[in-house]
Amino acid sequence: MFYHHPGWEQGAWENPVRALISLTPTESKRLIAKGVAALPEVRRALEKGIIVIARGTTNAFVAEEVAGIKIEPKCLYAAGIILDGELSANPPGVRMKPIALRQGKPTGLSPAEALQEFGEEDVFIKGANALDPQGNAGVLAAGERGGTIGEALPVVLPRGSYLIMPVGLEKLIPSVEQAARACGIFHFKYSTGLPAGLVPAPGALVVTEAQAFQALTGVQAVPVAAGGIAGSEGTTVLSLEGDEGQIERAMVLVKSIKGEIPVGRPEARVNPPAAELDYEALPQWQTLHSVPPRS
């Protein structure tokens, strides 16, 4: 579901002021990261609890805003990636380690180790690959055990911990439930890149550009268009509404993130171009896991 705080205003402005803004995917990542850092659940866990910032390119920005740690190159703070128009992943040996904080300080713990200590006030932050209009989020997983999200859900759900999912509106799809049923590692004969399942994340608190703007400035943001060319592919266009002071604060924020440098290209990927394996799904998956052919 989309994150909402009971203290947020509902937008009953007597003389509303509006702004139309466009954000590239990278600018959105920075905005969303700032929004996540402003959430009361995150601020409380920074002071008193545990925060795990799982891998993902959006989470590279989250780590900078929440932990104050410089992440470069951000492309390596990820396992799965979409690169060259194909589903792929960084080689295991070059991926940066996820960050686990206790009372705001790095612990050196892996996500699995940190999860063992989780209580109801602790926070697990994981990006998503899909989002639907109802606020349901899903994560692509090429690992048979569901990857990081498969590790986290059996802990955060029964313990009532916070699962916060920063995700840009560029990833909006009609239905996460329908998409999950349509996917599966061994579901596909052909694929452009690694075949994967889509793991829904029930109970996640989703933070998009709209929630970030609300948390940071109080304005209401409505997505109105998307797309672009020549490096602006995936751009999200939003209409902002608030009182004059809120809109001015929002524009200061927008100006501060415009021109955010795009996430760079990794030097290597685990799977070869799909055309080299004639787009057959299973051989591509086997290059990821170095497993013998399945009979």
C-alpha positions in Angstrom: 0.0 0.0 0.0 1.1 3.6 -0.5 2.7 5.1 2.5 0.5 7.6 4.4 1.1 9.3 7.7 -2.0 10.3 9.7 -0.5 13.8 10.3 -0.4 14.7 6.6 -2.7 17.4 5.4 -5.5 16.3 3.0 -5.1 19.3 0.7 -8.0 21.6 1.5 -6.3 24.8 0.4 -8.3 27.9 0.0 -6.1 29.4 -2.7 -4.1 26.5 -4.1 -0.9 27.0 -6.1 0.2 24.5 -8.7 3.4 23.5 -10.4 4.0 21.1 -13.3 7.4 19.3 -13.0 9.2 16.5 -14.8 11.7 14.2 -13.2 14.1 11.8 -14.9 14.3 8.3 -13.3 17.6 9.3 -11.6 16.1 12.6 -10.3 13.2 10.5 -9.0 15.5 8.2 -7.2 17.2 11.1 -5.3 13.8 12.6 -4.4 12.4 9.3 -3.2 15.5 8.6 -1.2 15.1 12.0 0.6 11.5 11.1 1.2 12.4 7.8 2.8 15.0 9.5 5.0 12.2 11.8 6.3 9.8 9.1 7.3 9.2 9.0 11.1 9.6 5.2 11.1 13.1 5.6 9.6 14.1 8.4 11.8 13.0 6.5 14.9 14.9 3.4 13.8 18.0 5.5 13.1 17.9 6.6 16.7 16.8 3.4 18.5 16.6 0.5 16.2 17.9 -1.5 13.2 17.7 -0.5 9.5 18.7 -2.7 6.6 19.2 -1.0 3.3 19.1 -3.9 0.8 20.7 -3.8 -2.6 19.2 -1.8 -5.5 20.0 1.3 -7.5 17.3 3.3 -5.8 18.6 2.1 -2.5 22.1 3.4 -3.4 20.5 6.8 -3.1 18.6 5.8 0.0 21.9 4.7 1.6 23.4 8.1 1.0 20.4 10.0 2.4 19.7 7.7 5.4 23.2 6.5 6.4 25.2 9.4 5.1 27.5 7.0 3.2 28.7 7.8 -0.3 27.9 5.0 -2.7 29.9 4.9 -5.9 29.6 3.4 -8.4 25.9 3.1 -7.7 25.4 0.4 -10.4 27.3 -2.0 -8.1 24.9 -1.5 -5.2 22.6 -4.0 -6.9 22.3 -7.6 -7.7 19.7 -7.7 -10.5 19.8 -4.9 -13.1 18.2 -4.1 -16.4 21.0 -3.3 -18.9 21.2 -3.1 -22.7 17.4 -3.7 -22.7 17.8 -7.1 -21.1 17.3 -8.6 -17.6 20.7 -9.2 -16.1 22.7 -9.0 -12.8 26.0 -7.9 -11.5 28.6 -10.7 -11.0 28.6 -11.7 -7.3 32.2 -10.7 -6.7 31.7 -7.1 -7.6 28.4 -6.4 -5.8 28.6 -4.0 -2.9 27.5 -5.4 0.5 24.1 -4.2 1.7 24.2 -1.8 4.7 22.8 -2.7 8.1 22.6 0.1 10.7 22.1 -0.1 14.5 21.2 3.2 16.0 22.5 4.9 12.9 25.9 3.2 12.8 27.0 0.4 10.3 27.1 -3.0 11.9 28.8 -5.1 9.3 26.0 -7.6 9.5 24.5 -9.2 6.4 20.7 -8.7 5.9 20.1 -12.3 7.1 22.1 -11.7 10.3 20.4 -8.4 11.0 16.9 -9.8 10.4 17.5 -12.3 13.2 17.4 -9.3 15.6 14.4 -7.6 14.1 11.6 -6.3 16.2 8.4 -4.4 15.4 10.1 -1.0 15.2 12.9 -2.1 12.9 13.0 -1.2 9.2 13.9 -3.2 6.1 14.2 -1.1 3.0 14.0 -2.8 -0.4 13.4 -1.4 -3.8 10.8 -2.8 -6.2 10.6 -3.6 -9.9 6.8 -3.2 -10.2 4.1 -1.1 -8.7 0.3 -1.1 -9.4 -2.3 1.6 -8.9 -3.4 0.1 -5.6 0.1 0.4 -4.1 1.0 -3.2 -4.4 4.7 -3.8 -5.1 6.6 -6.7 -6.6 10.3 -7.6 -6.9 11.9 -9.6 -9.7 13.8 -12.6 -8.5 16.0 -14.9 -10.6 17.1 -16.9 -7.5 15.1 -20.1 -6.8 14.7 -19.0 -3.1 13.4 -15.5 -4.0 16.5 -13.5 -3.5 16.6 -10.8 -0.8 12.9 -10.3 -0.7 12.4 -14.0 -0.2 14.8 -13.8 2.8 13.0 -10.7 4.3 9.3 -11.5 4.0 9.2 -14.5 6.3 10.7 -12.3 9.1 9.2 -8.9 8.7 5.7 -10.1 8.1 5.2 -12.3 11.2 7.2 -9.9 13.4 5.3 -6.8 12.2 8.5 -5.0 11.3 8.4 -2.2 8.7 9.1 -3.1 5.1 9.6 0.2 3.2 9.8 0.0 -0.6 11.0 3.1 -2.5 9.9 2.8 -6.1 9.6 5.3 -9.0 6.3 5.7 -10.8 8.1 4.7 -14.0 7.6 1.1 -12.8 3.8 1.4 -12.7 2.0 -1.7 -14.2 -1.7 -2.6 -14.2 -1.6 -5.4 -11.6 1.2 -6.9 -9.5 -1.0 -9.9 -8.7 -1.6 -10.6 -12.4 2.1 -10.1 -13.2 3.2 -12.5 -10.5 0.9 -15.2 -11.9 2.4 -14.5 -15.4 6.0 -14.9 -14.2 8.3 -17.7 -13.0 11.9 -18.7 -13.6 10.9 -21.9 -15.3 7.8 -20.5 -16.8 9.4 -19.1 -20.0 10.9 -20.8 -23.1 12.4 -17.6 -24.4 13.6 -14.4 -22.7 15.6 -11.3 -23.3 17.9 -11.8 -20.4 17.5 -13.7 -17.2 14.1 -15.4 -16.6 12.6 -14.4 -13.3 9.6 -14.6 -11.1 7.9 -11.6 -9.6 7.5 -11.8 -5.8 4.7 -9.6 -4.4 5.5 -7.8 -1.1 2.3 -7.8 1.0 2.3 -5.2 3.8 5.0 -3.1 2.2 4.9 0.7 2.7 5.5 2.1 -0.8 7.2 5.4 -1.3 7.0 7.0 -4.7 7.6 10.5 -5.9 4.2 11.5 -4.6 4.8 10.2 -1.1 8.2 11.8 -1.1 6.8 15.2 -2.0 4.2 14.9 0.7 6.7 13.9 3.3 9.2 16.6 2.5 7.0 19.6 1.5 3.3 18.9 2.2 2.3 19.2 -1.4 0.0 16.7 -3.1 1.6 15.2 -6.3 -0.5 13.7 -9.1 1.3 11.8 -11.9 0.0 13.1 -15.2 2.3 11.8 -17.9 5.5 9.8 -18.6 8.1 9.1 -21.2 10.8 10.9 -23.1 13.7 10.6 -25.6 17.4 11.2 -25.8 18.2 10.3 -22.2 14.8 11.3 -20.8 13.2 7.9 -21.3 11.1 7.0 -18.2 10.6 10.6 -17.2 7.7 11.1 -14.8 5.5 14.3 -15.1 3.7 15.4 -12.0 1.2 18.1 -11.1 1.9 19.6 -7.6 -0.7 21.3 -5.5 -0.4 23.1 -2.2 -0.4 26.5 -0.6 2.2 29.1 -1.8 4.7 28.2 0.9 4.5 24.5 0.2 4.9 25.0 -3.5 7.9 27.2 -3.0 9.5 24.6 -0.8 8.7 22.0 -3.4 10.4 24.0 -6.1 13.5 24.5 -4.0 13.6 20.7 -3.6 13.1 20.2 -7.4 15.9 22.6 -8.2 18.2 20.8 -5.8 17.8 17.4 -7.6 17.6 18.5 -11.2 20.6 17.3 -13.2 21.2 14.3 -10.9 23.9 12.2 -12.6 22.4 9.0 -14.0 23.5 5.6 -12.6 26.5 4.4 -14.6 27.2 1.2 -16.5 28.9 -1.8 -14.7 32.0 -3.2 -16.4 30.5 -6.7 -16.6 27.3 -8.7 -16.3 26.7 -12.3 -15.4 24.9 -13.4 -18.6 25.9 -12.9 -22.2 23.7 -11.1 -24.6 20.5 -13.1 -25.1 21.0 -13.4 -28.8 24.2 -15.5 -28.2 21.9 -18.2 -26.6 19.2 -17.7 -29.2 17.0 -16.1 -26.5 16.4 -19.4 -24.8 15.4 -18.7 -21.2 16.9 -21.7 -19.4 20.4 -21.6 -20.8 20.5 -17.9 -19.8 19.4 -18.7 -16.2 22.0 -21.4 -16.1 24.8 -18.9 -16.8 23.7 -17.0 -13.7 23.9 -20.0 -11.4 26.5 -22.2 -13.1 24.2 -25.2 -12.8 24.1 -28.2 -15.1 21.2 -28.4 -17.6 17.8 -29.4 -16.1 16.3 -32.6 -17.6 
